[in-house]
Amino acid sequence: MAEQHWSFISATWYEPIIDPWKAEGCYGEIARRLDYRFSLVQSVIPEQVSQGGRLRLCFTLKNEGFATLFNPRPVQIVLRNRASQAVYSLSVKADPAAGLGAKPPP
């Protein structure tokens, strides 16, 4: 499924295929890995930024899902102040599909 970049399986898909997956105990993993599933591997985030200063962030993500991104997706960074719990949202000019080496389907 990873080689074919599966995104979904219909719940009513061919039962003679799905039922053995359930019986053998692998259906749970298949269901979890359908589509793309990003996890944070590493981040570099400054503790403080001067008012009017530049906030530089660096993230390393891993796709643990079967599918790859091939269409542009909006990227948003959400920060929460630990002391006040105030939430700040930043739109980012980035194309995660390009950064992950994704290729459009044939």
SVG drawing of the C-alpha trace seen along z (x, -y; Angstrom):
<svg xmlns="http://www.w3.org/2000/svg" viewBox="-20 -46 37 60">
<polyline fill="none" stroke="black" stroke-width="0.4" points="0.0,0.0 2.9,-2.3 4.3,-1.7 0.9,-2.5 0.3,-5.5 -3.1,-4.4 -5.3,-7.2 -8.5,-5.3 -10.4,-2.1 -14.2,-2.2 -15.8,-0.4 -17.9,1.5 -14.9,2.5 -14.5,6.2 -15.1,8.0 -13.2,11.2 -10.0,9.0 -10.8,6.9 -12.1,9.8 -8.8,11.7 -6.9,8.5 -9.1,8.1 -8.8,11.8 -5.0,11.6 -4.8,8.4 -3.3,6.1 -6.4,4.1 -5.8,1.7 -2.4,0.7 -3.7,0.4 -6.5,-1.9 -4.0,-4.0 -1.6,-4.4 -4.1,-5.3 -3.5,-8.8 -0.6,-10.8 0.3,-10.9 2.9,-13.4 4.8,-13.2 7.3,-15.7 10.8,-14.2 12.7,-17.4 12.1,-21.1 14.3,-24.1 12.3,-26.9 13.7,-29.9 12.6,-30.5 12.2,-34.2 11.9,-36.6 12.4,-40.4 9.3,-42.4 9.5,-43.1 12.2,-40.5 12.3,-37.6 11.0,-34.2 13.0,-31.4 11.6,-27.9 13.0,-24.6 11.0,-21.4 11.7,-17.9 8.6,-15.8 8.2,-12.2 5.3,-10.8 4.2,-7.5 1.2,-7.1 0.9,-5.3 0.1,-8.4 2.2,-11.3 1.2,-14.9 0.9,-15.9 -1.3,-19.0 -0.2,-22.2 -1.5,-22.5 -1.8,-25.6 0.7,-25.7 -0.1,-27.3 2.1,-27.5 0.1,-27.7 2.0,-28.9 0.7,-29.0 2.2,-31.2 3.0,-28.9 2.3,-31.6 -0.8,-33.3 -2.1,-30.4 -2.6,-33.0 -2.7,-31.4 -1.0,-32.9 -1.5,-31.6 0.9,-32.3 0.2,-31.6 3.4,-30.4 4.4,-30.6 5.5,-27.0 4.6,-24.0 4.9,-20.9 4.4,-18.7 7.5,-20.1 9.5,-19.8 8.6,-16.1 9.8,-15.1 6.2,-14.2 5.4,-13.5 1.9,-13.7 0.3,-10.4 0.9,-9.1"/>
</svg>
